[in-house]
């Protein structure tokens, strides 16, 4: 048995998860069908799931690195504790304000936490190092804190304002995650600054770390410092030259606008979506455009074909204009085609949607009723419906409907002068299971009334038989006088 790979998009429901529901169906052991979940719900669920993978280990490793950096800069457990408390309180406050602003976090906006910790620690180190230097000069806690605030206040204010402005510049973008990240991170920088000049000094006052017994800095790096001071002009000129030389490379800088590339390709929902995207018939990247008329549709199609990212454009102009051009309609998951002599079937759209909810159904047709109270004509309509049920084919009088993907895969309606509905029906039957709906479409009885029942039935069957044996549709057209 050949393995079937079925990619279904499942939305989350209350109760069991989609994965558990799939396991309960036993599709893989019983039918050897591989079912994979994708779609917005599955993608978002797995995105947040990846955030939880090894979260404890990552947090411990990050905390260890953070404490190591703080120790290299501050060399005091009490000062490090004060900075850590300030960061934690500021992060909690920023998270609360962020949730109040955006309602909920997404996999991009949640990155504000990393940004806050990184830059907030920098603010804390700047103030604390300045405090240590002042404490070395004046071994008095209150005086050292006052002097540190006086010297570090302006630089911290400028740094916080510039960083906040940079993040808030994300606000005009249409990417919701990036815009929300900029809003939360920008406000977070202001919060980090406020806590760095208020809560941090208060904690240092409370903890009262020991005074400094030696000057700050790394004596081993002093020669490098003196070298850079003596060569400052050449260093500045060299930096400017390298920067200017690199400007032309900005022309080749490309921005990837596809948010899918921000996600992990190893998770099931994304890998399934990427596989579906490779199949042009899956329509994973398809868009539908409706236009008032065929001329405008052709203009839009030409503009779209010129886009480098567009693989193909399918138009409904393939439906023959004489019979179906004005009566082709798109409904949810499929197209429906109504013959020029048949009534509109808007009231049957729910029947179409219900039929196409079965994934095995590729299309279908309705039973037919002639618009006459004559018993013979009612019998003709019933016999047409019976014949159609047996052959699993339909005509334009029976309002053929078809899935969009199947319609495109079959190349649309064949461009024939006659019997295009018969030919399409035959192709549709080969494509999969065809639904024969019992709802009746009303169609014109004028031809039957004018030409007589026997003559019309005989002519219909002769045309059908001649077409099946290969007679040209153009020749058959001359035999079929359209009086509707």
Legacy VTK file of the C-alpha trace (Angstrom):
# vtk DataFile Version 3.0
C-alpha trace
ASCII
DATASET POLYDATA
POINTS 484 float
0.000 0.000 0.000
1.259 3.437 -0.878
1.718 5.746 2.095
-0.516 8.820 2.020
0.879 12.064 3.344
-2.078 14.173 4.412
-1.370 17.670 5.736
-4.468 18.939 7.488
-4.844 22.309 9.151
-6.423 21.815 12.548
-7.600 24.538 14.862
-7.423 24.103 18.604
-10.574 23.009 20.362
-11.497 22.707 23.988
-10.751 19.326 25.443
-8.164 17.088 23.828
-5.396 18.613 21.739
-5.412 18.146 17.935
-2.506 15.720 18.287
-4.484 13.545 20.675
-7.509 13.687 18.383
-5.368 12.510 15.453
-3.992 9.639 17.553
-7.520 8.630 18.518
-8.463 8.342 14.826
-5.651 5.769 14.338
-5.036 7.018 10.809
-1.381 5.968 10.742
-1.704 2.354 11.944
-5.008 1.664 10.162
-4.540 3.610 6.914
-0.790 4.304 6.862
-1.588 8.006 6.562
0.873 10.523 7.981
-1.004 13.449 9.508
0.876 16.660 10.305
-0.552 19.769 11.942
-0.055 23.297 10.653
-1.930 26.578 10.484
-1.949 29.740 12.641
-3.007 27.974 15.846
-0.459 25.166 15.572
2.342 27.560 14.561
1.717 29.946 17.447
1.403 27.089 19.930
4.722 25.559 18.875
6.409 28.963 18.781
5.669 29.510 22.435
6.559 25.875 23.061
10.067 26.456 21.726
10.454 29.308 24.197
9.951 26.820 27.037
12.506 24.313 25.738
15.480 24.191 28.145
14.180 27.415 29.701
15.485 26.520 33.178
18.962 25.642 31.919
19.154 28.746 29.731
18.067 30.932 32.647
20.703 29.453 34.970
23.485 29.836 32.392
22.444 33.426 31.613
22.296 34.283 35.318
25.766 32.838 35.835
27.184 34.926 32.979
25.388 37.995 34.306
26.797 37.558 37.819
30.264 36.961 36.336
30.132 40.220 34.386
28.891 42.100 37.430
31.680 40.638 39.556
34.351 41.736 37.074
32.948 45.273 37.175
31.874 45.694 40.799
33.826 43.190 42.967
31.248 43.471 45.775
28.494 40.984 46.571
26.319 43.692 48.151
26.575 45.984 45.129
25.858 43.042 42.805
22.801 42.139 44.913
21.552 45.731 44.717
21.929 45.744 40.905
20.179 42.366 40.552
17.245 43.479 42.708
16.959 46.674 40.674
16.921 44.695 37.411
14.310 42.230 38.692
11.984 44.950 39.996
12.381 47.008 36.822
11.755 43.973 34.601
8.593 43.059 36.528
7.339 46.645 36.317
8.083 46.814 32.579
6.282 43.505 31.957
3.189 44.804 33.755
3.204 48.081 31.807
3.830 46.200 28.545
0.883 43.859 29.090
-1.302 46.847 29.888
-0.269 48.472 26.582
-0.513 45.507 24.168
-2.752 43.007 25.961
-0.633 39.928 25.265
2.930 39.129 24.261
4.032 37.347 21.101
7.284 35.495 20.275
8.873 38.763 19.069
7.644 41.258 21.659
8.624 38.939 24.519
12.247 39.665 23.588
11.889 42.931 25.512
12.981 40.973 28.604
16.403 40.201 27.113
16.850 43.795 25.974
15.834 45.164 29.357
18.216 42.915 31.287
21.151 43.677 28.979
20.754 47.446 28.913
19.447 47.692 32.481
22.581 45.938 33.756
24.667 48.460 31.802
22.848 51.327 33.536
23.411 49.668 36.919
27.106 49.090 36.224
27.624 52.706 35.122
26.108 54.097 38.303
27.756 51.515 40.585
31.235 51.947 39.101
30.910 55.690 39.516
29.805 55.106 43.104
32.843 52.890 43.757
35.160 55.573 42.380
33.571 58.258 44.564
33.656 55.934 47.578
37.410 55.478 47.038
37.893 59.243 46.920
35.605 59.949 49.909
35.046 57.034 52.264
31.567 58.214 53.182
28.478 56.388 51.878
26.057 59.309 51.556
28.630 61.648 50.025
29.749 58.979 47.540
26.125 58.322 46.451
25.486 62.062 46.025
28.623 62.578 43.955
27.897 59.475 41.858
24.394 60.731 41.079
25.778 64.185 40.183
28.367 62.799 37.746
26.441 59.817 36.305
22.984 61.405 36.104
23.448 63.325 32.852
25.244 60.511 30.921
22.620 57.972 32.051
19.805 60.321 31.040
21.261 60.778 27.552
21.900 57.054 27.167
18.362 56.159 28.280
16.777 58.788 26.011
18.781 57.704 22.958
18.082 54.003 23.554
14.366 54.605 24.133
14.154 56.708 20.954
15.814 53.905 19.002
13.311 51.306 20.183
10.304 53.607 19.765
11.303 54.073 16.102
9.861 50.581 15.553
6.333 51.885 16.180
5.454 52.929 12.562
6.110 49.435 11.162
3.210 47.210 10.125
4.881 44.188 11.739
2.846 43.862 14.918
5.449 41.915 16.876
8.246 44.355 16.052
6.050 47.389 16.729
4.986 46.037 20.116
8.600 45.143 20.936
9.649 48.732 20.230
6.855 50.130 22.370
7.577 47.908 25.394
11.371 48.136 25.115
11.261 51.926 24.654
9.149 52.394 27.765
11.353 49.807 29.514
14.449 51.947 28.975
12.791 54.868 30.756
11.797 52.541 33.608
15.339 51.134 33.815
16.751 54.658 34.022
14.315 55.703 36.746
15.073 52.659 38.909
18.822 53.040 38.316
18.829 56.546 39.809
16.247 55.885 42.548
15.960 52.285 43.701
19.622 51.375 43.156
21.013 54.211 45.331
18.407 53.392 47.983
19.485 49.739 48.045
23.158 50.748 48.253
22.289 52.997 51.182
20.443 50.110 52.846
23.089 47.446 52.215
26.004 49.820 52.957
28.800 47.981 51.085
32.353 48.283 52.381
34.533 51.165 51.253
37.072 50.887 48.433
40.675 50.281 49.499
42.256 50.517 46.024
41.815 52.572 42.892
39.485 51.165 40.239
40.592 49.846 36.860
42.920 47.231 35.366
46.553 48.312 35.641
47.597 45.718 33.074
45.563 47.543 30.395
47.107 50.932 31.143
49.647 50.728 28.239
46.787 50.207 25.765
45.006 53.207 27.255
48.085 55.401 26.866
48.656 54.166 23.298
45.097 55.039 22.252
45.414 58.462 23.859
48.644 59.248 21.977
47.313 57.900 18.661
43.758 59.225 19.008
43.833 61.299 15.789
45.016 58.423 13.523
42.538 56.093 15.200
39.646 58.489 14.548
40.746 59.033 10.930
41.142 55.291 10.357
37.692 54.597 11.790
36.156 57.262 9.550
37.886 55.863 6.442
36.700 52.300 7.157
33.150 53.542 7.780
33.041 55.562 4.558
34.527 52.665 2.585
31.777 50.418 3.865
28.930 52.745 2.879
28.647 51.412 -0.736
28.012 47.952 0.703
24.702 49.221 2.100
23.394 49.074 -1.475
23.608 45.283 -1.332
21.929 45.042 2.063
18.718 43.034 1.840
15.849 42.777 4.296
13.908 39.543 4.618
10.249 40.544 4.957
9.024 36.965 5.378
8.088 36.393 9.045
8.130 32.623 8.465
11.924 32.794 8.271
11.965 34.040 11.864
10.544 30.730 13.022
12.256 27.409 13.585
12.037 25.165 10.518
12.474 22.075 12.682
9.055 22.221 14.368
6.238 20.245 12.763
3.903 23.148 11.967
6.571 25.152 10.113
8.135 22.176 8.315
4.657 21.116 7.170
3.868 24.620 5.937
7.182 24.789 4.061
6.441 21.422 2.430
2.958 22.588 1.426
4.423 25.776 -0.015
6.518 23.726 -2.424
3.328 22.302 -3.971
1.724 24.932 -6.246
-1.616 23.121 -5.987
-1.726 23.456 -2.200
-2.213 27.237 -2.463
-0.299 27.882 0.743
0.749 31.264 -0.664
-2.266 31.958 -2.884
-4.326 35.145 -2.926
-7.732 35.752 -4.543
-8.486 38.996 -6.366
-11.979 39.881 -7.608
-12.418 42.491 -10.362
-15.576 44.072 -11.838
-14.877 42.840 -15.368
-12.610 40.662 -17.455
-10.629 43.553 -18.967
-9.605 44.837 -15.556
-8.838 41.290 -14.445
-6.393 40.911 -17.333
-4.664 44.186 -16.431
-4.296 43.104 -12.797
-3.039 39.686 -13.886
-0.349 41.216 -16.080
0.903 43.411 -13.244
0.979 40.446 -10.874
2.790 38.200 -13.377
5.574 40.793 -13.547
6.319 40.403 -9.842
9.398 38.223 -9.222
7.775 36.424 -6.279
4.725 35.257 -8.264
5.001 31.781 -9.751
1.742 31.670 -11.688
-1.576 33.467 -12.183
-4.837 31.618 -12.858
-7.839 33.520 -14.252
-11.468 32.561 -14.648
-11.405 33.705 -18.249
-10.903 30.041 -19.082
-14.609 29.573 -18.383
-16.403 29.940 -21.787
-17.964 33.382 -21.917
-21.026 32.473 -23.917
-22.285 29.893 -21.453
-20.610 30.578 -18.107
-18.592 33.807 -18.225
-21.176 35.907 -16.413
-22.299 33.111 -14.101
-19.058 31.961 -12.481
-19.016 32.597 -8.750
-16.493 31.943 -6.003
-17.935 30.570 -2.782
-15.697 29.898 0.210
-13.585 26.930 -0.827
-14.763 26.445 -4.398
-16.197 27.805 -7.640
-19.697 27.175 -8.904
-20.757 27.468 -12.544
-24.348 28.108 -13.564
-25.553 27.633 -17.120
-27.049 30.649 -18.865
-30.477 29.001 -18.715
-30.289 27.981 -15.068
-31.398 29.980 -12.063
-28.953 31.520 -9.604
-28.315 29.192 -6.665
-27.234 31.469 -3.832
-29.646 29.648 -1.529
-27.677 26.427 -2.118
-24.280 27.775 -1.032
-24.605 26.085 2.403
-25.147 22.758 0.576
-21.941 23.347 -1.420
-19.960 24.234 1.699
-21.260 21.148 3.496
-20.316 18.894 0.574
-16.824 20.375 0.298
-16.267 19.953 4.040
-15.608 16.301 3.123
-11.997 16.389 1.913
-12.632 13.437 -0.413
-15.090 15.503 -2.460
-13.440 17.398 -5.339
-16.648 18.897 -6.709
-20.203 18.056 -7.644
-23.503 19.044 -9.194
-27.195 19.417 -8.287
-30.337 17.674 -9.429
-32.274 19.625 -12.046
-35.909 20.634 -12.547
-37.348 22.234 -15.692
-39.390 25.383 -15.053
-42.659 23.902 -16.219
-45.637 22.293 -14.497
-46.064 19.799 -17.354
-45.772 16.235 -16.091
-43.606 15.168 -19.045
-41.101 17.951 -18.456
-40.960 17.145 -14.752
-40.236 13.541 -15.712
-37.464 14.691 -18.078
-35.831 16.618 -15.235
-35.994 13.577 -12.963
-34.481 11.314 -15.668
-31.625 13.812 -16.249
-30.857 13.756 -12.528
-30.931 9.932 -12.437
-28.669 9.667 -15.483
-26.259 12.144 -13.881
-26.167 10.194 -10.625
-25.325 6.988 -12.458
-22.595 8.538 -14.654
-21.337 10.899 -11.890
-21.160 13.703 -14.444
-23.126 16.926 -14.755
-23.919 19.689 -17.232
-24.099 23.445 -16.884
-27.838 23.189 -16.194
-26.955 21.376 -12.976
-24.739 24.128 -11.492
-21.369 22.372 -11.378
-19.189 23.324 -8.414
-15.540 22.464 -7.786
-12.780 23.120 -5.262
-10.554 26.023 -6.209
-7.378 23.919 -5.971
-8.880 21.216 -8.177
-10.172 23.782 -10.675
-6.679 25.261 -11.005
-5.030 21.840 -11.185
-7.361 20.847 -14.033
-6.468 24.036 -15.893
-9.902 25.620 -15.560
-12.721 25.055 -18.050
-11.566 23.720 -21.415
-11.844 26.338 -24.146
-14.369 24.506 -26.330
-17.271 25.913 -28.322
-19.613 23.201 -27.039
-19.613 20.323 -24.550
-17.140 22.176 -22.306
-19.272 21.246 -19.303
-19.244 17.590 -20.299
-15.481 17.598 -20.794
-14.892 19.354 -17.476
-17.218 16.896 -15.732
-15.240 13.976 -17.108
-11.972 15.499 -15.899
-13.517 16.248 -12.523
-14.636 12.652 -12.099
-11.094 11.450 -12.779
-9.757 13.915 -10.196
-11.686 12.370 -7.302
-15.066 11.786 -5.724
-17.963 13.841 -7.140
-20.953 14.798 -4.985
-24.462 14.524 -6.431
-26.608 16.854 -4.345
-30.381 16.329 -4.254
-31.241 20.028 -4.076
-32.836 20.947 -7.415
-31.720 23.785 -9.666
-34.430 25.319 -11.842
-33.501 25.581 -15.527
-35.292 26.828 -18.622
-37.751 24.544 -20.453
-38.040 26.790 -23.531
-35.958 24.565 -25.786
-37.924 21.480 -24.780
-41.264 23.211 -25.272
-40.320 24.639 -28.658
-38.586 21.651 -30.266
-40.514 18.854 -28.588
-39.423 16.289 -26.040
-38.409 13.452 -28.371
-36.481 15.671 -30.778
-34.609 17.490 -27.988
-33.694 14.277 -26.142
-32.508 12.634 -29.380
-30.423 15.677 -30.368
-28.820 15.884 -26.920
-27.783 12.245 -26.960
-26.519 12.439 -30.549
-24.363 15.496 -29.728
-23.027 13.765 -26.627
-22.210 10.568 -28.525
-20.563 12.445 -31.424
-18.414 14.411 -29.021
-17.293 11.261 -27.234
-16.197 9.688 -30.523
-14.162 12.780 -31.418
-16.357 15.067 -33.560
-15.153 18.685 -33.456
-16.998 20.888 -30.935
-17.092 23.657 -33.557
-19.104 21.375 -35.829
-21.356 20.309 -32.986
-21.991 23.964 -32.146
-23.713 24.494 -35.452
-26.114 21.676 -34.559
-27.003 23.285 -31.238
-29.037 26.440 -31.901
-29.074 28.506 -28.697
-32.487 30.170 -28.318
-32.242 30.982 -24.598
LINES 1 485
484 0 1 2 3 4 5 6 7 8 9 10 11 12 13 14 15 16 17 18 19 20 21 22 23 24 25 26 27 28 29 30 31 32 33 34 35 36 37 38 39 40 41 42 43 44 45 46 47 48 49 50 51 52 53 54 55 56 57 58 59 60 61 62 63 64 65 66 67 68 69 70 71 72 73 74 75 76 77 78 79 80 81 82 83 84 85 86 87 88 89 90 91 92 93 94 95 96 97 98 99 100 101 102 103 104 105 106 107 108 109 110 111 112 113 114 115 116 117 118 119 120 121 122 123 124 125 126 127 128 129 130 131 132 133 134 135 136 137 138 139 140 141 142 143 144 145 146 147 148 149 150 151 152 153 154 155 156 157 158 159 160 161 162 163 164 165 166 167 168 169 170 171 172 173 174 175 176 177 178 179 180 181 182 183 184 185 186 187 188 189 190 191 192 193 194 195 196 197 198 199 200 201 202 203 204 205 206 207 208 209 210 211 212 213 214 215 216 217 218 219 220 221 222 223 224 225 226 227 228 229 230 231 232 233 234 235 236 237 238 239 240 241 242 243 244 245 246 247 248 249 250 251 252 253 254 255 256 257 258 259 260 261 262 263 264 265 266 267 268 269 270 271 272 273 274 275 276 277 278 279 280 281 282 283 284 285 286 287 288 289 290 291 292 293 294 295 296 297 298 299 300 301 302 303 304 305 306 307 308 309 310 311 312 313 314 315 316 317 318 319 320 321 322 323 324 325 326 327 328 329 330 331 332 333 334 335 336 337 338 339 340 341 342 343 344 345 346 347 348 349 350 351 352 353 354 355 356 357 358 359 360 361 362 363 364 365 366 367 368 369 370 371 372 373 374 375 376 377 378 379 380 381 382 383 384 385 386 387 388 389 390 391 392 393 394 395 396 397 398 399 400 401 402 403 404 405 406 407 408 409 410 411 412 413 414 415 416 417 418 419 420 421 422 423 424 425 426 427 428 429 430 431 432 433 434 435 436 437 438 439 440 441 442 443 444 445 446 447 448 449 450 451 452 453 454 455 456 457 458 459 460 461 462 463 464 465 466 467 468 469 470 471 472 473 474 475 476 477 478 479 480 481 482 483
